Amino acid sequence: MTLIIESSTPNNKSSQQQITAFDFKLNDAVYVSRPQQKQDQLEGVIQYLGSTRFAAGQWVGIRLTGSSAGSGDSDGIVCGERYFSCSKENSGIFVRPDRLTKRILTRLEELRLRRE
């Protein structure tokens, strides 16, 4: 699966970058886009990458963090199978890789995520 991301460079010229599911790795901090939901963007950390028993294709399991914690639909268990763990109820979500954007973290955010 490939996602084309368009971004601006410092001189405001547009550039395109291809991102695939394999560009993500466990523990990457990400934003999850949800354009049809009340909260259209969630933040979290990748806890699972790969195929699942509940649906075909590649899936990414996200542990939601910060103000997004509790906005998910699972705790890492789907159809009785555990893919990852969350410390808070409803703080996990599974999405396709094309709904993710990598987050650039400050040092303070990195430390906060380690404590969650």
DSSP file with accessible surface (Angstrom, degrees, kcal/mol):
  #  RESIDUE AA STRUCTURE BP1 BP2  ACC     N-H-->O    O-->H-N    N-H-->O    O-->H-N    TCO  KAPPA ALPHA  PHI   PSI    X-CA   Y-CA   Z-CA
    1    1 A M              0   0  106      0, 0.0    20,-0.9     0, 0.0     2,-0.4   0.000 360.0 360.0 360.0 134.2    0.0    0.0    0.0
    2    2 A T  E     -A   20   0A  78     18,-0.2     2,-0.4    19,-0.1    18,-0.2  -0.958 360.0-165.7-125.3 139.7    1.4    3.4   -0.9
    3    3 A L  E     -A   19   0A  43     16,-3.1    16,-3.2    -2,-0.4     2,-0.6  -0.979  12.8-145.4-122.6 132.5    0.4    6.8    0.2
    4    4 A I  E     -A   18   0A  81     -2,-0.4     2,-0.5    14,-0.2    14,-0.2  -0.889  16.5-166.2 -98.7 123.6    1.6   10.0   -1.5
    5    5 A I  E     -A   17   0A  39     12,-2.9    12,-2.3    -2,-0.6     2,-0.5  -0.935   5.6-155.4-111.7 130.6    2.2   12.9    0.9
    6    6 A E  E     +A   16   0A 126     -2,-0.5     2,-0.3    10,-0.2    10,-0.2  -0.896  22.4 167.7-105.0 130.7    2.5   16.4   -0.4
    7    7 A S  E     -A   15   0A  47      8,-2.5     8,-2.7    -2,-0.5     2,-0.4  -0.925  32.7-113.0-137.7 164.0    4.5   18.8    1.8
    8    8 A S  E     -A   14   0A  90     -2,-0.3     6,-0.2     6,-0.2    -2,-0.0  -0.788  23.9-143.1 -99.0 142.2    6.0   22.2    1.6
    9    9 A T    >   -     0   0   45      4,-2.1     3,-2.7    -2,-0.4     4,-0.0  -0.484  39.8 -90.0 -92.3 170.3    9.7   22.8    1.7
   10   10 A P  T 3  S+     0   0  136      0, 0.0    -1,-0.1     0, 0.0    -2,-0.0   0.821 130.3  51.9 -54.4 -31.0   11.3   25.8    3.5
   11   11 A N  T 3  S-     0   0  102      2,-0.1     3,-0.1     1,-0.0    -3,-0.0   0.180 121.1-109.5 -93.0  20.7   11.1   27.9    0.2
   12   12 A N  S <  S+     0   0  137     -3,-2.7     2,-0.4     1,-0.2    -1,-0.0   0.650  71.4 142.8  64.2  18.0    7.4   27.0   -0.1
   13   13 A K        -     0   0  140      1,-0.0    -4,-2.1    -4,-0.0    -1,-0.2  -0.749  52.3-120.5 -85.8 137.9    7.9   24.6   -3.1
   14   14 A S  E     -A    8   0A  69     -2,-0.4     2,-0.3    -6,-0.2    -6,-0.2  -0.544  33.1-178.0 -79.8 139.9    5.7   21.6   -3.0
   15   15 A S  E     -A    7   0A  46     -8,-2.7    -8,-2.5    -2,-0.2     2,-0.4  -0.966  16.9-137.6-134.8 154.6    7.3   18.2   -2.9
   16   16 A Q  E     -A    6   0A 135     -2,-0.3     2,-0.4   -10,-0.2   -10,-0.2  -0.902  15.3-172.6-115.0 144.4    5.8   14.7   -2.9
   17   17 A Q  E     -A    5   0A 110    -12,-2.3   -12,-2.9    -2,-0.4     2,-0.4  -1.000  18.6-135.5-136.3 131.7    7.0   11.8   -0.8
   18   18 A Q  E     -A    4   0A 130     -2,-0.4     2,-0.4   -14,-0.2   -14,-0.2  -0.749  21.4-171.7 -88.1 133.6    5.8    8.1   -1.1
   19   19 A I  E     -A    3   0A  16    -16,-3.2   -16,-3.1    -2,-0.4     2,-0.2  -0.992   2.3-174.7-125.8 130.5    5.0    6.4    2.2
   20   20 A T  E >   -A    2   0A  39     -2,-0.4     3,-2.1   -18,-0.2     4,-0.2  -0.714  43.7 -99.8-114.7 170.7    4.3    2.7    2.5
   21   21 A A  G >  S+     0   0    9    -20,-0.9     3,-1.3     1,-0.3   -19,-0.1   0.812 121.7  62.2 -58.1 -27.6    3.2    0.5    5.4
   22   22 A F  G 3  S+     0   0  166      1,-0.3    -1,-0.3   -21,-0.2    27,-0.0   0.543  85.3  74.2 -81.2  -3.8    6.8   -0.6    5.7
   23   23 A D  G <  S+     0   0   70     -3,-2.1     2,-0.3     2,-0.0    -1,-0.3   0.561  89.0  74.2 -80.5  -8.7    8.0    3.0    6.4
   24   24 A F    <   -     0   0    9     -3,-1.3     2,-0.3    -4,-0.2     3,-0.0  -0.752  63.2-173.2-102.0 153.2    6.5    2.7    9.9
   25   25 A K    >   -     0   0  133     -2,-0.3     3,-1.9    23,-0.0    21,-0.2  -0.929  38.6 -70.6-139.4 164.7    7.9    0.7   12.8
   26   26 A L  T 3  S+     0   0   95     -2,-0.3    21,-0.2     1,-0.3     3,-0.1  -0.242 117.1  19.8 -54.7 141.9    6.9   -0.3   16.3
   27   27 A N  T 3  S+     0   0  116     19,-3.2    -1,-0.3     1,-0.3     2,-0.2   0.458  84.2 146.4  73.1   6.8    6.8    2.5   18.8
   28   28 A D    <   -     0   0   20     -3,-1.9    18,-2.5    18,-0.1     2,-0.4  -0.524  51.0-125.4 -66.8 137.5    6.7    5.2   16.1
   29   29 A A  E     +B   45   0B  11     74,-0.3    74,-2.7    16,-0.2     2,-0.3  -0.727  42.7 172.4 -83.1 132.1    4.6    8.2   17.3
   30   30 A V  E     -BC  44 102B   0     14,-2.9    14,-2.3    -2,-0.4     2,-0.4  -0.924  35.9-127.9-139.3 161.2    1.8    8.9   14.8
   31   31 A Y  E     -BC  43 101B  75     70,-3.0    70,-1.9    -2,-0.3     2,-0.5  -0.909  23.7-149.4-102.8 141.3   -1.3   10.9   14.0
   32   32 A V  E     -BC  42 100B   0     10,-2.8    10,-2.5    -2,-0.4     2,-0.3  -0.962  11.0-141.7-112.4 119.6   -4.4    8.9   12.9
   33   33 A S  E     +B   41   0B  45     66,-2.7     8,-0.2    -2,-0.5     7,-0.1  -0.649  25.4 170.1 -83.7 137.1   -6.7   10.8   10.6
   34   34 A R    >   +     0   0   35      6,-3.0     3,-2.0    -2,-0.3     7,-0.1  -0.587   1.8 173.8-140.5  72.2  -10.4   10.2   11.1
   35   35 A P  T 3  S+     0   0   93      0, 0.0     5,-0.1     0, 0.0    -1,-0.1   0.743  76.8  51.3 -61.7 -22.6  -12.1   12.8    8.8
   36   36 A Q  T 3  S+     0   0  175      3,-0.1     2,-0.2     4,-0.1     4,-0.1   0.421  97.7  86.5 -94.1   3.2  -15.7   11.5    9.5
   37   37 A Q  S <  S-     0   0  105     -3,-2.0     3,-0.1     2,-0.1    -3,-0.1  -0.593  87.0-112.7-104.0 164.9  -15.4   11.5   13.3
   38   38 A K  S    S+     0   0  210      1,-0.2     2,-0.8    -2,-0.2    -1,-0.1   0.916 117.3  44.5 -59.0 -46.1  -16.0   14.2   15.9
   39   39 A Q  S    S-     0   0   61      1,-0.1    -1,-0.2    32,-0.1    -2,-0.1  -0.870  79.3-167.7-100.4 102.1  -12.3   14.2   16.7
   40   40 A D        +     0   0  109     -2,-0.8    -6,-3.0     1,-0.1     2,-0.3   0.597  68.3  37.1 -77.8  -5.5  -10.8   14.2   13.2
   41   41 A Q  E     -B   33   0B  97     -8,-0.2     2,-0.3    -7,-0.1    -8,-0.2  -0.977  64.3-171.7-146.8 130.1   -7.2   13.4   14.3
   42   42 A L  E     -B   32   0B   2    -10,-2.5   -10,-2.8    -2,-0.3     2,-0.4  -0.811  14.5-139.5-112.1 159.3   -5.9   11.2   17.1
   43   43 A E  E     +B   31   0B  35     22,-0.4    22,-2.1    -2,-0.3     2,-0.3  -0.923  37.1 129.6-119.0 145.3   -2.4   10.8   18.4
   44   44 A G  E     -BD  30  64B   0    -14,-2.3   -14,-2.9    -2,-0.4     2,-0.4  -0.954  48.2 -95.7-168.6-170.1   -0.8    7.5   19.4
   45   45 A V  E     -BD  29  63B   6     18,-2.3    18,-2.8    -2,-0.3     2,-0.3  -0.985  39.2-110.5-130.1 135.3    2.1    5.0   19.2
   46   46 A I  E     + D   0  62B   0    -18,-2.5   -19,-3.2    -2,-0.4    16,-0.2  -0.495  40.9 163.1 -69.1 126.0    2.3    2.0   16.9
   47   47 A Q  E     +     0   0B  51     14,-3.2     2,-0.3     1,-0.3    15,-0.2   0.497  63.9  30.1-117.2 -15.4    2.1   -1.2   18.9
   48   48 A Y  E     - D   0  61B  52     13,-1.5    13,-2.6   -23,-0.1     2,-0.4  -0.983  55.0-179.1-149.8 137.5    1.3   -3.7   16.1
   49   49 A L  E     + D   0  60B  59     -2,-0.3     2,-0.3    11,-0.2    11,-0.2  -0.998  46.4  40.5-134.0 129.7    2.1   -4.0   12.3
   50   50 A G  E    S- D   0  59B  13      9,-2.2     9,-2.7    -2,-0.4     2,-0.1  -0.897  85.4 -22.6 141.2-163.5    1.0   -6.7   10.0
   51   51 A S        -     0   0   74     -2,-0.3     2,-0.3     7,-0.2     7,-0.1  -0.416  51.7-161.0 -84.2 159.7   -1.9   -9.0    9.0
   52   52 A T        -     0   0   20      3,-0.8     5,-0.1     5,-0.5     3,-0.1  -0.864  28.1-124.8-133.2 169.4   -4.8   -9.9   11.3
   53   53 A R  S    S+     0   0  208     -2,-0.3     3,-0.1     1,-0.2    -1,-0.1   0.653 104.6  63.7 -87.2 -18.1   -7.4  -12.6   11.6
   54   54 A F  S    S+     0   0   59      1,-0.2     2,-0.3    24,-0.1    -1,-0.2   0.701 116.7   2.4 -83.5 -18.4  -10.3  -10.1   11.7
   55   55 A A  S    S-     0   0   33      2,-0.1    -3,-0.8    -3,-0.1    -1,-0.2  -0.973  77.0-101.9-163.0 152.8   -9.7   -8.6    8.2
   56   56 A A  S    S+     0   0   84     -2,-0.3     2,-0.1    -5,-0.1    -3,-0.1  -0.270  77.3  34.6 -73.3 159.9   -7.5   -9.1    5.1
   57   57 A G  S    S-     0   0   39     -5,-0.1    -5,-0.5     2,-0.0     2,-0.4  -0.305  98.8 -38.5  94.2-175.6   -4.6   -6.8    4.3
   58   58 A Q        -     0   0   79     -7,-0.1     2,-0.3    -2,-0.1    -7,-0.2  -0.740  57.4-174.8 -92.2 134.7   -2.1   -4.9    6.4
   59   59 A W  E     -D   50   0B  37     -9,-2.7    -9,-2.2    -2,-0.4     2,-0.5  -0.909  16.8-146.5-128.4 154.0   -3.2   -3.3    9.6
   60   60 A V  E     -DE  49  95B   1     35,-2.6    35,-2.2    -2,-0.3     2,-0.5  -0.989  11.3-148.4-123.6 124.5   -1.6   -1.0   12.2
   61   61 A G  E     -DE  48  94B   0    -13,-2.6   -14,-3.2    -2,-0.5   -13,-1.5  -0.838  17.7-163.9 -92.7 126.4   -2.5   -1.3   15.9
   62   62 A I  E     -DE  46  93B   0     31,-3.2    31,-1.7    -2,-0.5     2,-0.7  -0.937  17.4-149.7-116.2 130.8   -2.2    2.1   17.7
   63   63 A R  E     -DE  45  92B  35    -18,-2.8   -18,-2.3    -2,-0.4    29,-0.2  -0.889  31.6-132.5 -91.9 114.3   -2.1    2.7   21.4
   64   64 A L  E     -D   44   0B   4     27,-3.3   -20,-0.3    -2,-0.7     2,-0.3  -0.463  28.2-168.6 -72.7 142.8   -3.8    6.1   21.7
   65   65 A T    >   +     0   0    0    -22,-2.1     3,-1.8    -2,-0.1   -22,-0.4  -0.780  41.3   2.5-127.8 169.0   -1.9    8.6   23.9
   66   66 A G  G >  S-     0   0   27      1,-0.3     3,-1.4    -2,-0.3    -2,-0.0  -0.224 129.4  -9.5  58.1-137.8   -2.5   12.0   25.5
   67   67 A S  G 3  S+     0   0   99      1,-0.3    -1,-0.3     3,-0.1    -3,-0.0   0.649 133.6  64.6 -69.5 -12.7   -5.9   13.5   25.0
   68   68 A S  G X  S+     0   0    2     -3,-1.8     3,-2.2   -25,-0.1    -1,-0.3   0.672  73.6 112.5 -83.0 -18.1   -6.7   10.8   22.5
   69   69 A A  T <  S+     0   0   23     -3,-1.4    22,-0.2     1,-0.3    -4,-0.1  -0.305  80.1  25.7 -57.1 134.9   -6.5    8.0   25.1
   70   70 A G  T 3  S+     0   0   41     18,-0.2    -1,-0.3    -6,-0.1    21,-0.2   0.337  96.8  96.8  91.2  -5.7  -10.0    6.5   25.7
   71   71 A S    <   +     0   0   39     -3,-2.2    20,-0.2    20,-0.1    -2,-0.1   0.346  64.9  92.9 -95.9   5.2  -11.2    7.5   22.2
   72   72 A G  S    S-     0   0   15     18,-2.9    21,-0.2    17,-0.2    19,-0.1  -0.071  75.7-126.1 -87.1-168.8  -10.4    4.1   20.6
   73   73 A D  S    S+     0   0  112     19,-1.8     2,-0.3     1,-0.0    20,-0.2   0.275  82.4  17.0-124.4   8.5  -12.6    1.1   20.1
   74   74 A S  B     -F   92   0B  12     18,-1.5    18,-2.5     4,-0.0    17,-0.3  -0.936  63.6-121.8-158.9-178.5  -10.6   -1.7   21.8
   75   75 A D  S    S-     0   0   57      2,-0.4    11,-0.6    -2,-0.3     3,-0.1  -0.045  82.8 -71.0-121.9  29.2   -7.7   -2.4   24.1
   76   76 A G  S    S+     0   0    0      1,-0.3     7,-3.3     9,-0.2     8,-0.9   0.363 108.3 109.4  98.0  -2.3   -5.7   -4.3   21.5
   77   77 A I  E     +G   82   0C  60      5,-0.2     2,-0.4     6,-0.2    -2,-0.4  -0.920  40.2 176.1-108.0 127.4   -8.0   -7.4   21.5
   78   78 A V  E >  S-G   81   0C  31      3,-2.4     3,-2.0    -2,-0.5   -25,-0.1  -0.998  70.8  -9.6-131.9 129.1  -10.2   -8.0   18.4
   79   79 A C  T 3  S-     0   0  118     -2,-0.4    -1,-0.1     1,-0.3     3,-0.1   0.871 130.7 -53.8  52.9  39.6  -12.4  -11.0   18.0
   80   80 A G  T 3  S+     0   0   75      1,-0.2     2,-0.5    -3,-0.0    -1,-0.3   0.445 114.7 112.9  80.6   0.6  -10.8  -12.6   21.1
   81   81 A E  E <   -G   78   0C  65     -3,-2.0    -3,-2.4     2,-0.0     2,-0.5  -0.916  60.5-138.4-111.7 128.7   -7.2  -12.3   19.9
   82   82 A R  E     +G   77   0C 118     -2,-0.5    -5,-0.2    -5,-0.2     3,-0.1  -0.719  27.7 167.0 -86.1 125.5   -4.8  -10.0   21.6
   83   83 A Y  S    S-     0   0   28     -7,-3.3     2,-0.3    -2,-0.5    -6,-0.2   0.675  70.7 -17.3-104.2 -30.2   -2.5   -8.0   19.3
   84   84 A F        -     0   0   14     -8,-0.9    -1,-0.4    -9,-0.1     2,-0.4  -0.953  68.8-108.7-163.6 172.3   -1.2   -5.5   21.8
   85   85 A S        -     0   0   73     -2,-0.3     2,-0.4    -3,-0.1    -9,-0.2  -0.885  18.8-166.3-116.3 147.8   -2.0   -4.1   25.3
   86   86 A C        -     0   0   22    -11,-0.6     6,-0.1    -2,-0.4     4,-0.1  -0.981  18.4-146.7-126.7 143.8   -3.3   -0.8   26.5
   87   87 A S  S    S+     0   0  109     -2,-0.4     2,-0.4     4,-0.1    -1,-0.1   0.771  86.4  55.2 -80.9 -24.6   -3.3    0.4   30.1
   88   88 A K  S >  S-     0   0  127      3,-0.1     3,-1.0     1,-0.0   -18,-0.2  -0.866  94.9-104.8-109.5 145.0   -6.5    2.4   29.6
   89   89 A E  T 3  S+     0   0  157     -2,-0.4   -17,-0.2     1,-0.2   -14,-0.1  -0.329 102.4  11.3 -63.8 143.4   -9.8    1.0   28.4
   90   90 A N  T 3  S+     0   0   69      1,-0.1   -18,-2.9   -19,-0.1    -1,-0.2   0.832  89.4 123.1  56.3  37.9  -10.7    1.9   24.8
   91   91 A S    <   +     0   0    3     -3,-1.0   -27,-3.3   -17,-0.3     2,-0.3   0.134  51.6  82.1-112.9  20.1   -7.3    3.3   24.1
   92   92 A G  E     +EF  63  74B   0    -18,-2.5   -19,-1.8   -29,-0.2   -18,-1.5  -0.914  49.1 173.5-123.4 151.3   -6.5    1.0   21.1
   93   93 A I  E     -E   62   0B   8    -31,-1.7   -31,-3.2    -2,-0.3     2,-0.4  -0.986  21.0-143.3-152.5 145.3   -7.5    1.3   17.5
   94   94 A F  E     +E   61   0B  20     -2,-0.3     2,-0.3   -33,-0.2   -33,-0.2  -0.957  30.4 162.5-110.4 133.3   -6.6   -0.6   14.3
   95   95 A V  E     -E   60   0B   0    -35,-2.2   -35,-2.6    -2,-0.4    -2,-0.0  -0.933  41.7 -96.9-141.0 165.1   -6.3    1.4   11.0
   96   96 A R    >   -     0   0   75     -2,-0.3     3,-2.0   -37,-0.2   -37,-0.1  -0.546  41.1-113.2 -78.3 150.5   -4.9    1.0    7.5
   97   97 A P  G >  S+     0   0    4      0, 0.0     3,-1.9     0, 0.0    -1,-0.1   0.791 110.8  70.1 -58.1 -27.4   -1.4    2.5    7.1
   98   98 A D  G 3  S+     0   0   75      1,-0.3   -94,-0.0   -96,-0.1   -79,-0.0   0.595  91.0  61.3 -71.8  -4.6   -2.7    5.2    4.7
   99   99 A R  G <  S+     0   0   85     -3,-2.0   -66,-2.7   -67,-0.0     2,-0.3   0.351  91.7  91.9 -97.0   6.4   -4.4    6.9    7.6
  100  100 A L  E <   -C   32   0B   1     -3,-1.9     2,-0.4   -68,-0.2   -68,-0.2  -0.783  47.7-176.0-108.8 147.3   -1.2    7.5    9.5
  101  101 A T  E     -C   31   0B  66    -70,-1.9   -70,-3.0    -2,-0.3     2,-0.1  -0.996  33.1-115.2-133.9 132.1    1.3   10.4    9.6
  102  102 A K  E     -C   30   0B  93     -2,-0.4     2,-0.4   -72,-0.2   -72,-0.3  -0.412  28.4-136.5 -66.3 141.8    4.5   10.3   11.5
  103  103 A R        -     0   0   15    -74,-2.7     2,-0.6    -2,-0.1   -74,-0.3  -0.820   2.9-139.6 -98.2 140.4    4.7   12.7   14.4
  104  104 A I        -     0   0  158     -2,-0.4     2,-0.3   -74,-0.0   -74,-0.0  -0.893  28.9-154.0 -96.7 118.5    7.9   14.7   15.2
  105  105 A L        -     0   0   37     -2,-0.6     2,-0.1   -76,-0.0   -76,-0.0  -0.745  10.2-134.5 -99.7 144.0    8.3   14.7   18.9
  106  106 A T     >  -     0   0   81     -2,-0.3     4,-2.2     1,-0.1     5,-0.2  -0.430  37.5-103.8 -78.5 166.7   10.0   17.2   21.2
  107  107 A R  H  > S+     0   0  145      1,-0.2     4,-2.1     2,-0.2     5,-0.2   0.909 123.9  53.4 -60.1 -38.9   12.2   15.8   23.9
  108  108 A L  H  > S+     0   0  137      1,-0.2     4,-2.3     2,-0.2    -1,-0.2   0.920 108.0  49.7 -63.9 -41.3    9.5   16.5   26.5
  109  109 A E  H  > S+     0   0   58      1,-0.2     4,-2.5     2,-0.2    -1,-0.2   0.893 108.2  53.9 -65.1 -39.2    6.9   14.6   24.4
  110  110 A E  H  X S+     0   0   71     -4,-2.2     4,-1.6     1,-0.2    -1,-0.2   0.929 110.1  46.8 -59.2 -45.2    9.3   11.6   24.1
  111  111 A L  H  X S+     0   0   73     -4,-2.1     4,-1.2     1,-0.2    -2,-0.2   0.903 110.9  52.1 -64.9 -40.4    9.7   11.5   27.9
  112  112 A R  H >X S+     0   0   82     -4,-2.3     4,-1.1     1,-0.2     3,-0.5   0.925 107.8  51.9 -62.6 -42.6    5.9   11.8   28.4
  113  113 A L  H 3< S+     0   0   18     -4,-2.5     3,-0.4     1,-0.2    -1,-0.2   0.861 104.6  56.0 -64.2 -35.2    5.2    8.9   26.0
  114  114 A R  H 3< S+     0   0  171     -4,-1.6    -1,-0.2     1,-0.2    -2,-0.2   0.832 108.0  49.3 -64.4 -30.9    7.7    6.7   27.9
  115  115 A R  H <<        0   0  223     -4,-1.2    -1,-0.2    -3,-0.5    -2,-0.2   0.698 360.0 360.0 -82.0 -21.5    5.8    7.2   31.1
  116  116 A E     <        0   0   81     -4,-1.1   -51,-0.0    -3,-0.4    -3,-0.0  -0.453 360.0 360.0 -74.9 360.0    2.3    6.4   29.6
